[in-house]
Amino acid sequence: MMLRGLLALLAPFAGPVLAEGFLLDLPIDCDLGQTCYIQQYVDHDPSETAQDYRCAGLSYDGHNGTDFALPHLAMMQQGVPVLAAAPGVVVGLRDGMADEVYSQANAQKVKGRECGNGVVLRHEGGWETQYCHLKSGSLTVEKGDRVAAGTPLGQVGMSGRAAFPHLHLSVRKDGKPVDPFVPSGKTSCSETPSQTLWRDPPPYRAGGLLLSGFADQVPDYSEVKAGTANTRLSAISANIVAFSFGFGFRKGDILDISITGPKGLHLSKRHNFDKAKAQAFRAIGQKRRRAPWPSGDYSGRAVLIRGGAEISSHSWTATIAD
């Protein structure tokens, strides 16, 4: 089956700001918006609620960095390099912590080490960058090493306080956190920032679909997040199920999932979100009756709708042979 790439609301940026010559490159070796995405930004709300720099909810209370996430665990296992975002010197590192989903059961084990495996780089002008949640055993640098921008530091993992595979990037100036998307700290709900720390500013994506496909039963959420939920359909599959997994859902969003196939098969359901969800998946399906499923092509489609507009979609196909 074929999966089309992530489509989402994009907000173009103006050029970067020259902060004493300090500029950041992308700290992860992936195709942003296709094979990775930004799950969470720096929290700009001083209250107990959270708000990213575009006044949306892609953050959580007290979050002080940018989370570059992978769609599923299978990508983490294959290995996705974490890169130095700017030239600097390694002044801190940790390795050897296990890659596992953070929960109350292991909270005490990671207390004081929530960053997990990671690297701290010191740059000129009082700047620092910190790279958290790296995969156990993947670090490729040592304390004191001088690295250029783009130098591999390790791989994306899920160590420390992490519920999904991602790189948490923190940026600091003289020890104080800075949001690289709005280094001035002045956010605007209606305007895109005119100055950033990024050499090539990543576009803002206000949520989207990450993984969709067919299965022969409604998959467990753990299978979806692991990237193992897709199954091969056959004429005697007990069910035909279409599922879709995404991020950044807002209250009022609609996830429309449909299946079409031979002999007029057509299923469709609109899933309504009555509250925000950082990540979620939904599914529809039909149980096979006594007769085998007809041979031919089966198509799935998932569309994320916000305010009446389509902001992300996936289309995929599977063939049942004679």
C-alpha positions as CSV (number, residue, x, y, z in Angstrom):
1,M,0.0,0.0,0.0
2,M,1.1,3.6,-0.7
3,L,1.1,6.4,1.9
4,R,1.2,10.0,0.9
5,G,3.2,12.5,2.8
6,L,2.1,14.8,5.6
7,L,0.1,17.8,4.5
8,A,-0.7,20.5,7.0
9,L,-1.3,24.2,7.5
10,L,1.9,26.0,6.6
11,A,2.9,29.5,7.7
12,P,5.8,31.0,5.8
13,F,8.6,32.8,7.7
14,A,10.6,35.9,7.0
15,G,14.3,35.7,7.1
16,P,16.4,34.8,10.2
17,V,17.8,37.3,12.6
18,L,21.6,37.5,13.0
19,A,22.0,37.0,16.7
20,E,25.7,37.9,17.1
21,G,26.3,35.5,14.2
22,F,24.5,32.7,15.9
23,L,22.2,30.7,13.6
24,L,20.7,27.2,13.8
25,D,20.5,24.5,11.2
26,L,17.9,21.6,11.5
27,P,19.1,19.4,14.3
28,I,17.7,16.1,12.9
29,D,18.5,14.3,9.7
30,C,15.0,13.9,8.2
31,D,12.6,15.5,5.8
32,L,10.6,17.8,8.1
33,G,6.9,17.4,7.3
34,Q,7.4,14.1,5.6
35,T,9.5,11.7,7.8
36,C,9.5,13.9,11.0
37,Y,7.5,16.7,12.4
38,I,7.4,19.2,15.2
39,Q,5.2,17.9,18.0
40,Q,5.7,20.6,20.6
41,Y,7.1,24.1,20.8
42,V,8.2,26.3,23.7
43,D,5.4,27.3,26.1
44,H,4.8,31.0,26.1
45,D,1.9,31.0,28.6
46,P,3.0,31.9,32.2
47,S,-0.2,30.3,33.6
48,E,-0.8,26.6,34.1
49,T,-2.2,26.3,30.6
50,A,0.2,26.1,27.5
51,Q,0.5,28.1,24.3
52,D,3.0,27.9,21.5
53,Y,4.4,31.0,19.7
54,R,1.4,31.0,17.3
55,C,-1.1,31.1,20.2
56,A,-2.1,27.4,19.6
57,G,-1.8,24.4,21.8
58,L,1.3,22.6,20.4
59,S,3.1,22.7,23.8
60,Y,2.6,21.9,27.4
61,D,3.0,23.8,30.7
62,G,6.6,24.8,31.2
63,H,8.0,23.2,28.0
64,N,11.2,25.0,27.3
65,G,12.3,23.5,24.0
66,T,11.3,22.3,20.5
67,D,10.3,18.6,20.0
68,F,11.2,17.1,16.6
69,A,9.3,13.8,16.6
70,L,9.3,10.6,14.5
71,P,5.9,9.2,13.3
72,H,6.6,5.8,14.9
73,L,9.0,3.6,16.8
74,A,10.1,1.6,13.7
75,M,11.9,4.7,12.4
76,M,13.7,5.2,15.7
77,Q,14.9,1.6,15.5
78,Q,16.2,2.1,12.0
79,G,18.2,5.1,13.2
80,V,17.7,8.8,12.6
81,P,20.8,11.0,13.3
82,V,20.7,13.9,15.6
83,L,22.9,16.8,14.3
84,A,24.7,19.7,15.8
85,A,22.6,22.7,15.1
86,A,25.6,25.1,15.2
87,P,29.4,24.8,15.6
88,G,30.5,24.4,19.2
89,V,32.2,22.4,21.9
90,V,30.7,19.4,23.7
91,V,30.5,20.4,27.4
92,G,28.1,17.7,28.7
93,L,26.8,14.3,27.7
94,R,25.1,11.3,29.1
95,D,24.4,7.8,27.6
96,G,23.2,4.4,28.8
97,M,19.6,5.2,29.8
98,A,17.0,2.9,28.4
99,D,14.6,3.8,25.6
100,E,11.2,3.3,27.1
101,V,7.8,5.0,27.3
102,Y,7.8,7.3,30.3
103,S,5.1,6.5,32.9
104,Q,4.4,6.8,36.6
105,A,5.9,3.3,36.9
106,N,9.4,4.5,35.9
107,A,9.1,8.2,36.9
108,Q,11.3,7.7,39.9
109,K,14.0,6.0,37.8
110,V,14.4,9.1,35.6
111,K,13.9,11.7,38.3
112,G,16.7,14.3,37.9
113,R,17.6,12.9,34.5
114,E,14.5,13.8,32.5
115,C,16.6,14.7,29.5
116,G,17.6,11.1,29.2
117,N,20.7,10.5,27.0
118,G,21.9,13.8,25.6
119,V,24.5,16.3,24.6
120,V,25.1,19.9,25.5
121,L,27.0,22.2,23.1
122,R,28.5,25.5,24.1
123,H,28.7,28.1,21.3
124,E,30.3,31.5,21.0
125,G,28.5,34.5,22.5
126,G,27.0,32.8,25.6
127,W,24.8,30.4,23.5
128,E,24.1,26.8,24.4
129,T,22.1,24.0,22.7
130,Q,21.0,20.8,24.5
131,Y,19.8,17.6,22.7
132,C,17.7,15.3,24.8
133,H,16.1,11.8,24.6
134,L,18.8,10.3,22.4
135,K,18.9,6.5,21.7
136,S,20.8,4.5,24.2
137,G,24.3,3.7,23.0
138,S,24.1,6.0,20.0
139,L,26.2,9.0,21.1
140,T,29.2,9.6,18.7
141,V,31.0,12.5,20.5
142,E,33.0,13.0,23.7
143,K,33.3,15.8,26.1
144,G,35.7,18.4,24.8
145,D,35.1,17.6,21.1
146,R,34.8,20.6,18.8
147,V,32.0,20.0,16.2
148,A,30.8,21.7,13.1
149,A,27.2,22.4,12.3
150,G,25.7,19.2,10.9
151,T,28.0,16.8,12.8
152,P,26.2,13.7,14.0
153,L,25.9,13.6,17.8
154,G,23.8,10.4,18.2
155,Q,20.4,9.2,17.1
156,V,16.8,10.1,18.0
157,G,15.5,7.9,20.9
158,M,13.0,7.8,23.7
159,S,15.2,7.9,26.9
160,G,14.3,9.9,30.0
161,R,10.9,11.6,30.2
162,A,9.7,10.8,26.7
163,A,6.4,9.2,25.6
164,F,7.3,9.0,21.9
165,P,10.5,9.0,19.9
166,H,11.7,12.5,19.5
167,L,14.6,15.0,19.9
168,H,14.0,17.8,22.4
169,L,16.2,20.8,21.5
170,S,16.7,23.5,24.1
171,V,18.4,26.8,23.2
172,R,19.8,29.0,25.9
173,K,21.5,32.4,26.0
174,D,23.6,33.1,29.1
175,G,21.7,30.3,30.8
176,K,18.2,31.5,30.0
177,P,15.9,29.6,27.6
178,V,15.2,31.1,24.2
179,D,12.6,30.1,21.7
180,P,14.4,29.9,18.4
181,F,11.2,30.8,16.5
182,V,10.7,34.0,18.4
183,P,14.1,34.9,20.2
184,S,12.6,38.3,21.2
185,G,9.9,36.4,23.3
186,K,7.2,38.6,21.8
187,T,4.5,36.3,20.3
188,S,1.8,37.2,17.9
189,C,-1.4,35.2,17.1
190,S,-2.0,37.0,13.8
191,E,1.5,37.5,12.4
192,T,4.4,35.2,11.6
193,P,7.7,36.1,13.3
194,S,9.9,38.4,11.2
195,Q,13.0,37.3,13.0
196,T,14.2,33.8,14.1
197,L,17.4,32.0,15.0
198,W,16.9,29.5,12.1
199,R,19.1,29.7,9.0
200,D,16.2,28.2,7.1
201,P,13.2,28.7,9.3
202,P,10.9,25.6,9.5
203,P,7.3,26.4,8.5
204,Y,4.7,26.2,11.3
205,R,2.5,23.1,11.0
206,A,-0.7,23.3,13.1
207,G,-1.3,19.6,13.3
208,G,-1.6,16.8,10.7
209,L,-1.8,13.1,9.8
210,L,1.3,10.9,10.3
211,L,0.4,7.3,9.5
212,S,-2.6,5.7,7.8
213,G,-3.3,2.3,6.4
214,F,-5.3,-0.9,6.3
215,A,-5.5,-3.7,8.9
216,D,-7.6,-6.8,9.4
217,Q,-8.8,-5.6,12.8
218,V,-8.8,-2.4,14.8
219,P,-5.2,-2.2,15.9
220,D,-4.0,-1.5,19.4
221,Y,-2.7,2.0,19.9
222,S,0.7,0.6,20.8
223,E,0.9,-1.1,17.4
224,V,0.0,2.2,15.6
225,K,2.7,4.1,17.5
226,A,5.2,1.4,16.8
227,G,4.5,1.5,13.1
228,T,3.4,-2.2,13.0
229,A,-0.4,-1.7,12.6
230,N,-0.5,-2.2,8.8
231,T,-1.4,-5.7,7.7
232,R,-1.7,-7.4,4.4
233,L,-5.3,-7.9,3.4
234,S,-6.5,-11.2,1.8
235,A,-9.8,-12.5,0.5
236,I,-10.4,-14.3,3.9
237,S,-9.4,-11.4,6.2
238,A,-11.9,-11.3,9.1
239,N,-12.3,-7.5,8.6
240,I,-11.2,-4.6,6.5
241,V,-10.2,-1.7,8.7
242,A,-8.9,1.7,7.8
243,F,-7.0,3.7,10.4
244,S,-5.3,7.1,10.7
245,F,-2.9,8.5,13.3
246,G,-2.1,12.2,13.7
247,F,-1.0,15.0,16.0
248,G,-2.1,18.4,17.1
249,F,-5.8,17.8,17.1
250,R,-7.9,20.7,18.3
251,K,-11.4,20.8,19.8
252,G,-13.8,20.9,16.8
253,D,-11.5,19.1,14.4
254,I,-13.0,16.4,12.2
255,L,-11.2,13.3,11.0
256,D,-13.0,11.8,8.0
257,I,-12.0,8.2,7.1
258,S,-13.4,6.3,4.1
259,I,-12.9,3.0,2.3
260,T,-14.0,2.2,-1.2
261,G,-13.6,-1.1,-3.0
262,P,-15.0,-3.6,-5.6
263,K,-18.7,-4.2,-6.1
264,G,-19.7,-0.8,-4.7
265,L,-18.1,-1.1,-1.3
266,H,-18.1,2.3,0.4
267,L,-17.7,3.1,4.1
268,S,-17.2,6.5,5.6
269,K,-17.2,8.0,9.1
270,R,-16.5,11.5,10.4
271,H,-14.8,11.4,13.8
272,N,-15.4,14.6,15.8
273,F,-12.9,15.8,18.4
274,D,-14.6,17.3,21.5
275,K,-11.3,18.2,23.1
276,A,-7.7,18.8,22.1
277,K,-5.4,15.8,21.6
278,A,-1.6,15.9,21.3
279,Q,-1.8,12.5,19.4
280,A,-4.7,10.3,18.5
281,F,-5.9,7.6,16.0
282,R,-9.3,6.7,14.7
283,A,-10.5,3.8,12.6
284,I,-13.5,2.4,10.6
285,G,-14.1,-1.0,9.2
286,Q,-16.5,-3.8,8.1
287,K,-16.6,-7.4,9.1
288,R,-16.5,-10.0,6.3
289,R,-19.6,-12.1,5.9
290,R,-19.4,-15.7,4.7
291,A,-18.2,-14.9,1.2
292,P,-14.6,-13.9,0.6
293,W,-13.8,-10.3,-0.1
294,P,-14.0,-9.6,-3.8
295,S,-10.7,-9.3,-5.6
296,G,-9.5,-5.9,-6.8
297,D,-8.2,-2.6,-5.4
298,Y,-9.3,-1.2,-2.1
299,S,-8.7,2.5,-1.4
300,G,-8.5,4.3,1.9
301,R,-8.6,8.0,2.5
302,A,-8.3,10.1,5.7
303,V,-8.9,13.9,5.8
304,L,-8.3,16.2,8.8
305,I,-10.7,19.1,8.7
306,R,-10.4,22.2,10.8
307,G,-12.9,25.2,10.5
308,G,-14.3,23.7,7.4
309,A,-11.0,23.5,5.6
310,E,-8.9,20.4,4.8
311,I,-5.5,20.8,6.4
312,S,-4.0,17.3,6.0
313,S,-4.8,14.1,4.1
314,H,-3.6,10.6,3.4
315,S,-4.6,8.3,0.5
316,W,-3.5,4.7,0.2
317,T,-4.5,1.5,-1.7
318,A,-4.3,-2.3,-1.2
319,T,-5.0,-5.1,-3.7
320,I,-6.7,-8.4,-2.9
321,A,-5.7,-10.9,-5.5
322,D,-7.9,-13.7,-7.0
